[in-house]
Amino acid sequence: MPHDDGYVLIQKLRAAERECAQPRLPAIALTTYVSAADRDQALASGYDLHLAKPVALGYLIRAVGKVSQSRDLLSPSPLTESDKPKKSA
């Protein structure tokens, strides 16, 4: 996106959803920005979930399932500890 970033994109999408009375489209920020402030900014901008790259395929699949099945998409749907990938021994 030459002029905007993902934060601007999701803000525009959320504004269009409100203006057109459209249902909320689930959105996941998949990024290399991994600080707590980055996560907070992504969620405040309108993303439902913030994932740091690289992400394991199974974790990504669970995350997509979680946001797509959420009944209340007006608020973020964070993953729980049980959703996080398990460390290998």
N, C-alpha and C positions, 0 to 999 in steps of 0.2 A: 504494500500500500504506500504509494509514493508520498502522500501528503498527510495521511492520518495513521494512527496506530490502532491496536486492538481495543484500547480503552475508548477512543472516540467512536470506533465502529459500533461497539456494543451500546454506547450511550445513544447513538443515532437510531439503532434498532429498537431499543426500549422506548424511545420517544415516539417512533412510528407506530409501535404496538399500541401505546396509549392513545395516540391521536386517532387511530383507525379502529379502536376497540377490538384489537386482535388478541388472541391468546398468547401467552408468553412462550417464546421459543427457548427451550433449554440451551444453555451455552456454557462451554467449559473453556477456561483460559489455559492453554497448554504452552508453557513458557520456560525459558531458562532463568528468569527472574524469580528467586526462591525465598527472599526474605519475608518476614512477617508483614512488613510494610507493603511489599509487592502483592502479597495475598490479600491484604486489606483493601488495597487500591483496586484490585481486580473485582472483588466482591462488591465494593462500593460503586464501581462503574456499571455493574449490572450482570456480571458473570454469576452463574450459579455455583461454580466450583473452580478452584485454582489447582492445577497439577503442574509439577516441576518435571522438566525433561532431564534425562531420559525417563520414560515411564514404562513399566512392564506391561505387556499386552493384556494380561489378565486383570491387572489393576485398572487399566484404561477401560476395558469392557465393563467391569463392575461400576466404574464411575459414570459411564454413559447410561447404563441401566438405572443407576440411582437417580440421575437428574431427569431421565425421560419418564420415570414412574412416579416422580414426586407429585403429590396432590396439590401442594401449595407452592407453586413456582414463583410466587411473589417474594419469597425470602430464600436466601441461599440454603443449599442442602449439603452441608459438609459431610465428608465421609467419616465414619466412625473408626475407632481403632481396629475393629474386626474387618474393615474393608481394606486396610492398608496391607501391602505385600509383606509376607513373612520373610525374614532373613534366613538364608541357607546356613546350615552348620558347616 
